[in-house]
Amino acid sequence: MQKKLALPLFLLFSGASIALYFSFYLGNALFFYRSLTSSLPAQIRSWQVQESGGKFSICANYSFDFQGKSWDGSWVFPKPWHLNEPSAIAKLKDLAKEPWQVHFCPADPSRSALQNQFPVGLCIRTFACYGVLVYFVFLSRQLCR
C-alpha cells in the first residue's frame, strides 16, 4: 500500500512545490509592476554592457527629480540578451538616442524602473505549473484506486 502511495505523493509534492515557487516570483513581479504608478523624465547618466554567463546585457544608470530631491537608480534591460558584445553595443547606441521615462512608486521613489512591463511570461509559466498540478491530482486519484 505504501509503494502505491509513494509515486502520487511525490508527484503532488513536487508539483505543488514548483507551483508555489513560481507563485512567489509572480507575486513579487506583480507587486513591483503595480507599485510603479508615476513616471517622470529620466536623465541617463551612463550606459554599460555587462557580461553574464556568456551573454551580454545592457545596463543604464539614471537619475530623476521628485519632490525636490534627486533619486538615482540602475536598470538592467530584460531578455533578450545579446550573444556577443558588438550586437549589445549596437543596441545600446540605439537605446541611448531615445528619451526615457522613469516609472516609480510615489510612496518610495527608491523603487524605480526604466521599463514597467507586465510579467506575461511568468504568468504563463505559473498557470502552466498549476495546470500540471491539477493533472497530477487527477493522476493520483487514478493511481490510488
Secondary structure, DSSP 8 states (H G I E B T S, - for coil): -HHHHHHHHHHHHHHHHHHHHHHHHHHHHHHHHHH--EEEE-EEEEEEEEEETTEEEEEEEEEEEETTEEEEEEEE--S--BSSHHHHHHHHHHHHTS--EEEEETTEEEEEES-----HHHHHHHHHHHHHHHHHHHHHHHHT-
